[in-house]
Amino acid sequence: MSSRDHRLDAAKGVLIFMVVLGHIMAAVTPWDDASLRIFQTAIYAFHMPAFVFLTGMTARSGKIPHRVAFLLILLVTALPLYYGWMSMLGLDPDFDFLVPYWITWFLLALVWWLLTVPLIERFPRTMLSLSLAAGLFGGLIPEYDYQLSIARALAFWPFFVIGKLYGHRILAWAGSGGLGRRAGLLGAAMVPVGVFYHFDVDKLWFYGSRGFEFMDATAAEGSALRGIIALCAMLSTLAVLAWAPRGAGMWATVGRRSLAVYLMHGFMVRALNRPLDDILEVVPGPIMVIVCFILSALTTWLFALPLWDKGIRRYGEGIIWLATLPHQWVRATIRKGRERSAQQAERERIEQKESSQEAYEQEEPALSRR
């Protein structure tokens, strides 16, 4: 019987659906329509911090080089595909060598987080403190922007570290309560979302990709708002974990294939950019909310099919295997050389022993005659 906790997979499934929904809604309107903006605020206020938290829960130092190589292969492959797709659709890809395109930022940020795992395991309290400082005050860094995903990697790093160190205990606590606790967590999580919506908090604060100077905020204001958003995101994460299904159902299946959904849904969203552009001029906002949910469900279902996940993983693993073939050949050659040397040494030892034995047997009769 499998000991896998399906709540972790189910939570990933719910969150990846929110990622798709948020991007499709953004294709309809850049946070301008009131009906869509309430959902966009609820999604962007926590979905990426929650996803990073869950990613930290599964991070281990054992296979970091392999995982980093796998992610970099996907990144290097996805970038030209997205740029080519954008060009085919007649959209501006806005190429920048140092800036991962759109959703691919997460792949590079995940590389940075994974590289810190050995340090997190070795110095847990120190790294937790550093990550909290980076998350709160990283916006003070000059030129804090989209380059190399460093800004977002720093902004969301605390969630990765907390997930790595305390994630399983938090998951156990969130799932141990009854209906009252779960309802309380959900209600508490909805309060800050309503506040963010009421005061029309700039969406860039949720992205974590801009510095305080760009946001026209002082160090105190920027760090305070980041802290508030982070605490609210953690509260919403607890609510998702509390309500996550325990069985190996649909959401758990989607969660296990969330990497494929994440990478592939962007192609669908970009294909929908033109059809969805200005659609609010003819379709009321509340109706478009329903349409966005339907499109998101279909997109998530499509890219959660096994062929995408298997194909992406086999592709990445295949490239790694090909890249390591020379290394494997060198290691095999060295190993065979050592084996031949050991066998030769053993033969020489046996021959020397046999020669010594023959010499002794020849000398023994002569000594007896004396």
Helices and strands as residue ranges (DSSP letters): H 6-28, H 34-44, H 47-57, H 64-88, G 102-104, H 105-115, H 117-122, H 124-137, G 138-140, G 147-149, H 150-176, H 179-198, H 203-207, H 219-243, H 250-256, H 258-276, G 279-281, H 285-303, H 306-369
